[in-house]
Amino acid sequence: MSRLAGKRALVTGGSRGIGAAIARRLAAEGADVALTYERSAEKAAEIVKAIEALGRKGVAIAADSADPAAVKRSVDAAAQALGGLDILVNNAGIYRGGPVEDWSLADIDATIAVNIRAVVLASQAAAAHLGRGGRIISIGSCLADRVVEPNITLYAMSKAALVGFTKGLARDLGPRGITVNIVHPGSTDTDMNPASGPGAEAQLARMAIPAYGKPEDIAGAVAYLASEEGRFITGAGFAVDGGVNT
């Protein structure tokens, strides 16, 4: 596969889970890939080795997505290390749940900072580097469209906000030939929501295809949108959720 030959990509939160799968898939498609991580330095190094084993350049950048300066700095650092930037994947995210009366201000602020503000700032910084054919792809959630149970409101709110941001930014950057899209995963087997977790049975019962997705399923959708084949798609949301919202 070489659909992304010569492209340069940044994947935020790319040291594990969905982000790691995206970083590996973009490299397999021919892109040089930088990734950010907060604490998982060893796992980030492993992903860089996997990227390099594919014959591509890999770069790991320490950056806390809750820190506005770190977010902007990481985008510039990626562009400098790779010699430019063609693709930004906003993947980093956190989950804070629980009853509304139990939310702390720290929970609210952290959710907004990482799941919304970091996406806005990274996209803003990337826009200064992207040329015609550039791609911005954010990772949303099936919960952005339909909240199927209580106590997940903060997370659903943050992912729903990205839908409006994606549509607006697609309008802003479209005249420059840059596409902006969002991929909405459903239940995906990761550390955040393992297929063996206590809530798995209830999640499976809601799906048209009663099986957890793999991180590679999300990565495949991202790779398509990042490629030339996705050049006429912008402002769109792609559900990769096993039909949970059908």
C-alpha positions in Angstrom: 0.0 0.0 0.0 1.4 3.4 -0.9 -1.7 5.7 -1.0 0.1 8.1 1.3 3.6 8.0 -0.1 5.5 11.2 0.6 2.9 12.4 3.1 3.7 13.6 6.6 1.3 13.0 9.4 0.8 13.8 13.1 -1.4 11.6 15.3 -2.1 13.0 18.8 -2.3 10.4 21.5 -0.6 7.9 19.2 1.2 5.7 21.7 -1.6 3.1 22.3 -5.1 2.0 21.4 -6.8 3.6 18.4 -4.0 6.2 18.0 -1.3 3.6 17.8 -3.3 1.7 15.2 -3.7 4.8 13.1 0.0 5.7 13.3 0.9 2.2 12.1 -1.6 2.2 9.3 -0.6 5.6 8.0 3.0 4.5 7.9 2.0 1.2 6.2 0.3 3.4 3.6 3.6 5.3 3.0 3.5 8.3 5.3 6.1 9.5 7.7 4.4 9.8 11.1 4.9 11.8 14.3 2.9 11.0 17.3 2.3 12.7 20.7 2.1 11.0 24.1 1.7 12.2 27.6 3.1 9.4 29.9 3.6 6.3 27.8 7.2 7.0 26.6 8.0 3.3 26.3 4.9 2.5 24.3 5.5 5.6 22.1 9.0 4.3 21.4 7.6 1.0 20.4 5.3 2.6 17.9 8.1 4.6 16.4 10.1 1.4 16.0 7.1 -0.2 14.2 6.9 2.8 11.9 10.6 2.7 11.2 10.4 -1.1 10.5 8.0 -0.2 7.7 10.7 2.0 6.1 9.1 5.3 7.2 10.3 8.1 9.6 8.8 8.0 13.0 8.9 10.7 15.7 7.5 10.7 19.3 6.8 14.0 20.9 5.9 14.4 24.6 2.9 16.7 24.9 0.1 16.9 27.5 -3.1 17.7 25.5 -4.4 19.6 28.5 -1.6 22.1 28.1 -2.4 24.7 25.3 1.2 25.6 24.8 2.3 21.9 24.5 -0.4 21.3 21.9 0.7 24.1 19.7 4.4 23.3 20.2 3.8 19.6 19.3 2.3 20.5 15.9 5.2 22.8 15.1 7.7 20.2 16.3 6.1 17.5 14.1 6.3 19.8 11.0 9.9 20.6 11.7 10.9 17.0 12.3 9.1 15.7 9.2 9.9 18.6 6.9 6.3 19.7 6.7 2.8 18.5 7.5 0.0 17.1 5.4 -2.2 15.2 7.8 -3.4 15.9 11.3 -5.3 13.2 13.2 -6.8 14.5 16.5 -7.1 11.3 18.4 -6.0 12.1 22.0 -9.0 12.0 24.4 -10.0 11.2 28.0 -13.2 9.9 29.6 -14.8 11.3 32.7 -18.1 9.8 33.7 -20.6 9.6 36.6 -23.8 11.2 37.8 -24.1 14.9 37.1 -24.1 15.8 40.7 -20.8 14.1 41.2 -18.9 16.0 38.5 -16.0 18.0 39.8 -14.9 21.2 38.2 -11.6 19.4 37.5 -13.6 16.7 35.6 -15.4 19.3 33.5 -12.3 21.4 32.8 -10.2 18.3 31.9 -12.9 17.0 29.5 -13.2 20.4 27.7 -9.4 20.9 27.7 -8.4 17.6 26.2 -11.4 16.6 24.1 -12.3 20.0 22.7 -9.8 22.7 23.2 -6.8 20.6 22.2 -8.5 19.6 19.0 -9.2 23.3 18.2 -5.7 24.4 19.0 -4.0 21.5 17.1 -6.1 22.2 14.1 -5.4 25.9 14.2 -1.7 25.2 14.5 -1.8 22.6 11.7 -3.7 25.0 9.4 -0.5 27.1 9.2 1.4 24.2 7.8 -1.1 22.4 5.6 -1.2 23.0 1.9 -3.7 22.0 -0.8 -4.6 18.4 -0.3 -4.1 18.7 3.5 -6.2 16.6 5.8 -7.6 17.2 9.3 -9.3 14.1 10.8 -10.7 14.0 14.3 -11.8 11.0 16.3 -15.3 11.5 17.7 -17.6 8.9 19.1 -20.9 7.2 18.4 -22.1 8.9 21.5 -21.9 12.2 19.7 -25.1 11.3 17.9 -27.0 9.2 20.4 -26.5 9.0 24.2 -27.8 5.5 25.0 -27.3 5.4 28.8 -26.8 7.7 31.8 -23.6 9.0 33.3 -21.7 9.5 30.1 -22.9 13.1 29.5 -19.5 14.9 29.8 -17.9 12.6 27.2 -20.8 12.7 24.8 -20.9 16.5 25.1 -17.3 16.8 24.2 -17.5 14.6 21.2 -20.7 16.3 19.9 -18.9 19.6 20.1 -16.4 18.2 17.6 -19.1 17.7 15.0 -19.9 21.4 14.8 -16.2 22.2 14.8 -15.6 19.8 11.9 -18.4 21.2 9.8 -17.3 24.8 10.4 -13.7 24.2 9.8 -14.5 22.3 6.6 -16.1 25.5 5.3 -13.1 27.7 6.5 -10.4 25.5 4.9 -12.3 24.2 1.9 -11.2 27.0 -0.4 -7.6 26.1 0.4 -8.2 22.5 -0.7 -8.0 21.1 2.8 -10.6 18.6 4.0 -11.8 18.2 7.5 -13.7 15.1 8.7 -14.6 13.2 11.8 -14.7 9.4 12.5 -17.1 8.1 15.1 -15.9 4.8 16.7 -18.3 2.6 18.5 -17.3 0.0 21.1 -13.6 -0.6 20.3 -11.4 -3.1 22.2 -8.9 -0.8 23.9 -7.7 -0.1 27.4 -10.4 2.6 27.8 -13.2 0.2 26.9 -12.0 -3.5 26.8 -14.1 -6.2 25.2 -13.9 -8.1 28.5 -15.0 -5.1 30.6 -18.1 -5.0 32.9 -20.1 -3.0 30.4 -19.4 -5.1 27.3 -22.5 -7.2 27.4 -24.8 -4.2 27.4 -22.9 -2.6 24.6 -23.0 -5.7 22.4 -26.7 -5.9 22.8 -27.2 -2.5 21.1 -25.2 -3.3 18.0 -26.3 -4.6 14.6 -23.1 -6.5 14.5 -22.7 -7.8 18.1 -18.9 -7.7 18.3 -16.4 -5.1 19.5 -14.4 -3.3 16.8 -10.6 -3.4 16.6 -8.5 -0.3 16.6 -7.5 -1.3 13.1 -11.1 -0.8 11.9 -10.9 2.9 12.9 -7.4 3.2 11.4 -8.7 2.0 8.0 -11.4 4.7 7.9 -8.8 7.3 8.8 -6.4 6.1 6.1 -9.1 6.3 3.5 -10.0 9.9 4.4 -6.3 10.9 4.5 -5.8 9.5 1.0 -6.4 11.0 -2.4 -9.6 8.9 -2.6 -11.0 11.1 0.2 -10.3 14.4 -1.7 -14.1 15.2 -2.2 -15.2 14.3 1.3 -15.3 17.1 3.8 -17.4 18.2 6.8 -18.6 14.6 7.1 -18.9 12.2 10.0 -18.1 8.5 9.5 -19.6 5.9 11.9 -17.4 2.9 12.5 -19.6 1.5 15.3 -21.0 -1.9 14.4 -24.4 -0.3 13.6 -25.1 0.7 17.2 -26.8 3.9 16.0 -28.8 2.4 13.1 
